[in-house]
Amino acid sequence: MVLSQTHSVRLKYLSLGVLVLQTTSMVLTLRYSRTLKGDGPRYLASSAVVLSELLKILVCTLFVFKENNFSLRVLKEEIVNKPVETMYLAIPAGIYTLQNNLLYVALSNLDAATYQVTYQLKILTTALFSVSMLGKRLGFYQWLSLLFLMAGVTLVQWPTQSEDDTEQKVLSAGSRFVGLIAVLMACISSGFAGVYFEKILKETKQSVWVRNIQLGLFGFVFAFIGMIVYEGQKVRESGMFQGYSTITCTVVALQAQNGLIIAVVIKYADNILKGFATSLSIIMSTVISYFLLEDFNPTWVFFFGSVLVIAATFFYGHERKPASDSATKI
């Protein structure tokens, strides 16, 4: 009994550490890859999304293969023989694909620290969609924490006068606005798709891996179509893998395994630990952005806003279990 409890505690803190490392490394690596100056063209974000979806399908298929005594018969039964149920996943898959592309837009225009803090608005959107779509009720402290969250994000986005060059300041403000819009759209899509996916999982008995294969199939198709429509000319001229490097492949791998890591945390850790992981990730992103990437100059307004966001994350997860968000997607 004691050994079992000790093992459970170890798994909790191990999953916590892995989540912090995964979240921080993915955001920072993606930001670095989008700001890295090379001799050739920059890699296409849309192609990276296509490859990450394909990689997630392969990984989930391996899990299904292992869980079913090395047989893939369940995929035929649950996907091919149930086309109507499979089609239900087209909506969240399309939204998740949009969200993944928005991630690249956001981190191309915002530093990692600002992105990390602002993206916590997904807690607000998930809560609102949970109330409206699932009929969930939030407690007083959860509503209060959502107010803290909005106040904190507002302070983080508060404009500063640290730029001396007026032209540079205007350009920076424009890029920052694009990044902010991308993050806000990602938060809305994350909240809706996450709650929609949660509702589907609760109404059916399929394995979460099978569901994510269905999501991945639609996501791959949508991502590929989006790449051809919006960047088809570049693909025809220089190929799908233009600008790819080791760092690009690392970004694709980190994005593909993101859902796998969070699935482990959901299973073994509680909401307080997940809030703690989010806080550590924000702090690490801030420190690394400032000292290593050198693309971030924090102000007291940013720090105060970040403290409010971190506090809101703890308060929201402390009272009752929050609605699951896009983390449930692999």
N, C-alpha and C positions, 0 to 999 in steps of 0.2 A: 504493500500500500504506500509506504513511504517512498520506495523507489519509483513507483508510478507517479506520485506527485512531483518528485524531484525531476523526473524525465519530462513531465508536462511543463514545469516551470522553465526548464532549459529550452524546450521547443518554443515557448512563448518569447523568450528573450533572443533566441537565435533568429526567429522569424522577424522580430523587431529590428535586429541589426541588418538582416538581409534587405528588409524593406527600405530602411534608411539609405543603405548603400545603393540599392537599385534606383530609387527615386532620384537621389542626388546625382548619381553618375549618368543617368539617362538625360536629365535636363541639361547638365553641364556639358556633356559630350555633344549633344545636339546643338547647343548654343555655340560651342567651339567650332563644330563642323560648318555651321552657317556663316561664321565670321572669318574663317580661315582663308587667307589669300593665297591662291595658287597660280601657276602659270596658265593652266587651261581653264575651261568653263567650270562653273560650280555644278555639283551634282543636282539632279532633278529631285525635288522633294516628293513629287508624285510617284516616281519610280521606287523610291525608298519605301513608300507606303505599300505599293504593290508587293514588293519582296517581303516585307514584314508580315503581310497577310498570308502569303504563301508559306512562309516559315512557320507561322502559328498553326496552319492547317496540318502541316507535317508533324509537328510536335504533338498536337492533340490526337492525331491519328495513331501515333505510337502509343499514347496512353490508353486509347480505346483498344488497340491491338493487345496490349498487355493485360488489361482488365478482363478481357473476354477470351482468355486462354489461347491467345495468338490466333484469333479468328476475327475477320472483318465482316461477318454476317450481319452483325447488329447495325452496321452502317447502311447496308442495303435495306434492312427492315425499317429503320427509323428515318432515313433520308429519301431513298428512292421510292419506297412503297407508301410513303406518307407525304406526298407533294404539297398538300394543303397546309399541313402543320409546318412544313419546311418554309413555305412562302411567308408565314407569319414573321419569320426572322429577317425578311428583306428590309423592313422599316428600320429596326435598330441597326442593322448592318450598314445601311446607307448613311445613317446619322453618325455612326462610329467612324466610317471612312472620311466623312467631312471633318469630324473632330480631329482625326490624325493629321489631315492636311493642314488644319488650322494651327496645330501644334508647331509645325515648321514655320508658318507665317509669323506666329507670335514670337518665337525664339530667334527669328531673323531680325526682329525689330525691338525686342526687349531684352534686357539683361536677365540672367537666370534668377537672381534674387527677386526682382520685381515680378517676374512671371510666376514664381513659386507662390508668392504671397497672394497675388491677384487670383490665381487659379483656385484658391480655396473658396471662392464664391460658388463653386460647384456644390458645396454643402448647402447653400441657400437654395439653389435651383432644385437640387435633389429633394430637399425638404418640402418645397412648394409643390412639386409634382407628386410626391408621396401623399401629401394631404389631399390633393385634387383627384389623383388617379387610384390610389389604394385606400383612401379613407382613413389614413393614419392621423393620430392626434399628437400634437407636440405639447410638452409641458411649458410652464412659465419660463424656466431657466433656459430652455432651448430657444424660445422666441427671443429672449433677452440676448442670448449668445449670437443669434442671427443679426441683431441690431449692432452688436459689437463688431461682428464680421464686416458688415457694410461700412461702418465707420472706419475700421482699420484699413480696408482696401481703398477707401476714398483718400485717406491720408497718404498712403503709399503712392497713389497716382497724383498727388498734389504737385503742381509745377513748381520748379525752383528757378532761381536766377543765378545759378552758378556759371552759366555760359557767358563768356565775354563777347564772343563773336555773334552778332545779331543774325547773320545769314545761317551760320551753323546751328544756332538755336532754333530757327524756324524749321530747318531740315530735320533736326532731332525731334522736334515736337510733332512733325508730320509722321515720321517713322514710329514714334511712340504711340500716336493715335491709331495707326494701323495695327500695331501690336496689341493695343488695348482692346480694340474691336474684335480682333481674332480671339483673344482670351475670353472675352464675354460671350462670344458665339460658341466657343468650345465649352464653356460652363453650362450654357443653356442646353446644348446638345447632349452633354454628359449627363445632366440631370434627367432629361426626358428619356433618353435611350436606356439609361441604367434602371430607371423605375419600370419602364416598359419590359425590359428583359427580366427583371425580378418578377413581374407579374406572370410572365410566360413560364418561368421556372417553377413558380408555385402552383400553377394550374396543370402542369404535366409532370411525368415521372422520368423523363429522359435524363440520361447522364449529362452533367454539366459539360463534359468533354464533347459529347455528341452535339449539344447545342452550340458550342463554340466552333465546331467544324462547320455547322450550318451557317453561322455568322461569318466565318472566314471565307466560305465559298462565295457568298453574296458580296462580302467586302472586297474580295479579290477582283470579282467582275466589275464592281462599281469603281474601284480604284484604277483598274486597267482602262476602263472607258474614259474616266476623267483624265488620265494621263494622255490618251490619244487625242481627246477633244481639245484640251487646253495647251498641251505641249507636244502635240504630234509633229509639228514642223521641226522642233529641236531633236526629237527622237529619230526622225528620218534623216536629219543631217549628220548627227554625231552619235546616234545610238542610245539605247536605254541606259547604258552604264557609263555614260560620259561623266567625267569628274569624279569617279569612284576611287576611293583609297581605303586604306586600313581603317581609318577613323569613320568613314561612311559605313563600312560593313559592321563596325562596332555599334553604330547608332541603330542600324536595322536589327541587329541581334538583341540589343537592349530593349527596343520597343516591342519586339516579338515576345520576349519572355516576361514583360511587365505584368500581364494578367496572371501568369503562372505563379509569380512571386506573391502577388497580392492574394491569390486564392489560398496559399499556405497561411498567410497572416490572418485571413478571415477565419480559417479553421482553428488556429491555435492561440491567437491573441485576442484581447478584448479591446473595447473602444478607447479606453484610457491609454493603452499601450500604442494603439494606432495614432491617437492624437499626439502622443509623445514622439512617435516616429516622424510625423509631419513637422513638428516643431524642430526636431534635430535636423531634418532635411532642409528646412528654411534657413536655419543658422549656418549649416555647412555651405549651402549655396551662396549665401551672402559673403562668407569669409573667402571662399575660393574665387568668387567673381571679383572681389576687391583685390586680393593679393596675387592671384595667378592669371586670370583672364584680363584683369585691369580694365574692365569695361563698366565699372560701377563705382559711383562715389556716394556713399550713404550719407543721409542727413538725419538730424534729430527727428524730423517729421516722419521719415521712413521707419526709423527704429520704433517710434511710438505706435505707428500704424501696425508694424509687424507684431509688436507685443499684444495689441488688441486682437489681431487675427489668431495668434497662437492661443491666447486665453479663450477666445470664442470656440476654437477647435476642441479644447479640453472641456469646456462647459457643455457644449452640444453633445459630446459623446458620453458625458458622465451620467446624465439623468436617465437616459434610456437608449436602447440600441437605435442608431440612425438608419435611415433607409440606405440600402446598398446603392452605390453609384456605378460608374462605368468600370470600376475595378473588377466587377464580376466577369467582365469580358476578357477572354484570353487573347 
